[in-house]
Amino acid sequence: MTASMLEETAVSELSQVDACEFQDTTHADAILKVLNRQRNVGIFTDVVLCVGDDQFPCHKAVLSSNAYFEAMFSMDLKEQLEGKVCLEGVEKETMKLLLDFFYTGEILIHHENVQALLEASCMFQHTKITNVCCQFLEGNLDASNCLGIWYLAEALGCTGLYEAAKTCALQRFEDVARGEEIVEIPIHQLQEYLGHDSLKTRNEELVFETLMRWMKSHEEESKCEIKNLLSLVRLPFLQYSYLVNTVQTNPFVRQSEECIQMTEKAKSYWSPMFGTVKDPIKPRRCSKQVIIVVGGRKRETTGWKPVPDVRCYDPSIKREAVRTRESFLWANRTAVETNSSTSFVSHCTLSTLPSSVQMMSVVVHEHHIYVTGGKIKRKSLSQVLRYNLFASRWETLASMQQPRRAHGSGVVDGLVYVLGGRAGPIIVDKVECYHPIKNEWQWCAPLPQAVRVPSVASLRGKLYAICGSQGAHRPCPYIQVYTPSTDSWSLVSTPGLDHIAAPAVVLDDSIYILGGELSKQVTVFKPKDGSIATAPDLNFKRADHAAAQIDSKIYVLGGMQDPRLMGAVAHDSIHCYSTVGDRSECWDDVGKMPEAIAMHGAVAVYKDYLRDGSVNGGSTLYENEDG
């Protein structure tokens, strides 16, 4: 068949089709590329943007894709009639980057240009670039820049970035206080920062010293605002000796009669007449953490007996070498003086568990402690109990869908997850999650490897189930990683790990797995790079114990040396490991619990969560043997 005949046939077949729709998916990009080429060579453009001495030929139609320029060119302004538009408040390099984005949809953001781009995008109301700049800055927040980003975001009205930077500054106060930004911020920001209830500081002394740094750099302004500035420090919570010897002798304080009166009022908090102080100052929410130990079991002559107690342990209370006014312990709003020959009281009992449950899992979220599952006698439970620290009472929540014991639990984004464990003789792979607002449980993707007594921790939006037992004291050779956003699990092979019945805690973006039935090894897993290292071993093999992390320290409490042995007994010891300082190579014996227990839970909570009904009225106090 000839070429002409083929052409006639194709035309004939085409004429039999009613319609033919053609779409060129590259058309829009091609047009923008042509317009961008025209812009770069200065042809067929209809407006010139002037930034200082620099000129940028552009197309009004392209610029008007932005709301700012659309409004400009739509109104009866001289810019609509003239061929030039002069722009103020933007640098030429920034303008060039923005114009490139208008024409190409691409922009390179880095540390050197992000602030200028954010300011310009806010001025030109370009939401997409604003959001990307905010995300970039939020992703690079740290103690060295959070105050500056806080101030920038506040000035530009970037609410999300403002809250993120403010939160970073509040949470990392001790690092911020050592930096240079703190002395550069304006007074209104300083007042909001140091006066904030959520400022996370180990003590008020550091707040005072930080305030003094700022005041020395702003002496004239400080003299006029000394009373308001000193009120940022919660003076009653300073050590008495520091208040008298450092604060009251400070030159800024001594020159103000009002400040002297403030310090005298603060001293009255140390007297037994605390209840008569008018308008008492409240401590910060993040001032101190304590450890809550929940339940467990103890060995008696007739066998193991459930322990329903819920106890509070305060590691910060230590024996005083000298009898001073600082050795007052506040309880029931009454000062109780201890003398140097006895130990400082550091244990107290809260409301007991409603039932004699064993082998449960314990986890904390904000001011709630969740106790899930467990067993009574031989029966696995689906019950869920929650202790409200504010109200000092137990609440019964919706039951789990799977009864279980010897399982793990963790909290991610406010949701409580439980996983694995035993239901009768069966080791289960089922995972479910509790929604506190809905008071209901929902199934999640099951564990790839069914385990009991896994080491569970949550970090950066993911849940980690590490090792655990697959039966007959056989360790699971994996770290199982759950991603809630995709409801999926992944596996990290760890053939050398053998942690069974070992708690896990999170510290400095790392997960510490502490001992277990088969080993006294402490494993450090860093999810960020997948590395596995070791920290100093526990002082002895320990399983079915509990652990909690406060600041840079990890505490292990109780447990059994080897639960596989007949006649195994529990421990009452409390050991502490510090990741910083000269004690970072060993575990220190820091005290004893009121009795030897195992299979208990432990969580760290802020002491301010413990209201009068929790640790005061009717509490039973125990002595700590911390030296």
Steps between C-alpha positions, in 0.01 A plus 500: 500500500643841401553791735212696346266205549602471870436870550153476339416203725610685819295807408200281422523325839544832681188643339298220662589625858263758648765681711861473603627669815871574524676615820860612516603459864818697443322797345482720812864436588604572143319835500659600832842404367441723195378786718798459729736511203329816380534651845869422515570664164254785560256449211116501496486610866251765612620611844834566670553439871756735649691398812750770582709553186410160356220441252312176431291487180193278558158403369202635690305185425764284671541732798123515545497132592602646837223671700720799589579591139151413378359756742762755394431466130121484547465834678521845352852548620778670314672159478220385270551793268874528511744241382707504818431390856741597778515254790628583848596267784650222290855426387579442133631145557183408683284654228689305237434174685130580530468587131679179404243313708209682330626383162644156584336385822846424642696670776808412707465586869800489732621650826632818337180599318212350698436805721498743207274265301261463791474875548450558127246219461299644788513845339387363163247266667649195334367231730682206343846649539411625847400149605812343353723756675320439829543125459870547425553718807294270720706203386819683594391632837750457780606674819731739316233653272156439650471843666586683178257287298235554770543878466500485118190279485316724745580810294384335176190338645613143424303332775616142452868592488453734796354221713769251393785742577343600830456136599862425410620793708287398799605135484870572453540789740824381656670487157344831394620667820862419409469655154535852369146555370361536852673837556383635162123454527270796579353542845146394405632168370718449807197554724289252308786248498631504856154549646343208316347220709643236267862618513690177555769573753660281763475788750415868534862589570574456130211731411639769730851467356363523146304810593817658640684432172232687308479787750875560490472545123200736536579692817302818434188317392537259791508775761158621388349151494680331788184402692331349196819323399566349843143371512591268212699294750287285733688614807342266758639201313860614525718331760483704819874555512504612136213739562679660796859492385465558125166664417467737794858616459467562126556870410191516276282362780648710779427826318125432493287504815228304318747228409620477860138452611457226238799309633381537860161358403676211327694425821171465687418193290768313695326552831249256654234766443491435123119490497477868598693629195270700275486418127749210514712460188455175312796296377562451131338205333837354403688578818574142609419140420436209730464126439168324552533126568181305429409158642720193465538194717709398798632170628353358819537163670185376329608622155460816294243753618361796297599849616219752434699803616574800283804680634674826420879520513675837482868452401578865565448471876831404657646481846624837624848512656414805708178589674382821335176668401546343152433159657129572532275259314163642406197276549141599575620861483698438819877515530648184649863535608727198480830472679831400352521160666203354309412454137287748312150373437462437126227234462127543539199285418224619268159343446528121473404296193130410491584131444780257581627481145838361393699498174327813375661771286536858622546814295450871561363780285489850645321472837352154441657164584356212297502144635399251232421131522686268733368199686312415815576145610529317166266716294632753244317832517372751248440767764648848465551723802610862493632699792423871487785672682313831528190344656691220681255233395477189287270482198385192311520545122371298207643150502754379247375274225767239583553383858875485560779496755878535479449743210648838415350847463602843376359839408531664159329831419268470797378148418575200722621186321517150648672214325591136537483315829329177597135396491493174691780282363512688167751776420300752296594731216197725535542876531232752591485867576291705743350839411457695828245742353280222359568256786530216254755249372580434135698221339834580340724296274624193691859446606711322237640290788275406793680572828441522872676741742654712221693816574275779368578867439364780286720756328433762235159373399588130487458204733783255562457143630847369577575131551270332750433128531362267236463217750724284720725803576582526130566869410348658191794604276333818369415857577145541370420857393143625466409810295150620599454722193513195271389239755797285404792318661859461393772276641857572606701183542688481832636146535736596782236640736328284761291737710198332662283664768715816483369857513597760242534877542564783256782747556667736254334350189618154605321200646669329797405134557594398851603144581244218509474131580811398309740791536596808698598676177370850425437552128473844341304512174497820292207490256630801309792308350409146606816460707523271801750557780537415867506698823644379832347171612258487788664413831342153481261305281152641548161416340135592557628829635385852418681808376443871450697789359529844659717766339828329405458212744349153474366325809439124531285378785446154648462186289646148527854385437394189306127416490578164340642367826284328759474716810601818317452808719434863419726801553428824683797689356489819294796554268571808291704560186587852385590562137696814589763588756757291681250221581430410138694173516310319774171440677469657846301355786276794595256344744245231573131459447275438802493129409645262242266466200501384138269518196408859586482803278675835533441835330641849545252785551532866581463557871255780441253241374485358853237713665426523872275194480778294344808528716372681801178431696538155645815392312723233653864611498809279485864573561751495219850369565663723245842610610 
